[in-house]
Amino acid sequence: MYHELKLLAAVGAGGAIGAIARFAVGRVCDQFWETGFPIATFAVNVVGSFAMGIFSYWLTTQSNSEVLRAFVAVGALGAFTTFSTFSLDVVNLYKDEMLLETAIYVTMSVCLSIIALIVGLTTAKHFLN
């Protein structure tokens, strides 16, 4: 039980840091780029995926700390961007030579997430107007 509480605390603390960092990136991008392109989301997805690559390699070669993994990968990077976790999942499936599963995961994740957002918008519009 104590170990589970440590993991929850690590995720929460990391999540707070990641969420604040994502918010800060958005604010900075809004001040310097006035385009319709979602530069902040693009930036956190790329930077988060890069950081996840470095961290996951380090974690598997230098440390096996479940608490540190919970803090950085699930908490901080998870709140900064879930795209980093998605990227890691895709690479791991590919490395395991699960090519069909990789293609299905990528296609279904992107397509169903967009469809789910559209359904959510439509549902809210219907029920909240």
Secondary structure, 3 states (H helix, E strand, C coil): CHHHHHHHHHHHHHHHHHHHHHHHHHHHHHHHCCCCCCHHHHHHHHHHHHHHHHHHHHHHHHCCCHHHHHHHHHHHHHHHCCHHHHHHHHHHHHHCCCHHHHHHHHHHHHHHHHHHHHHHHHHHHHHHC
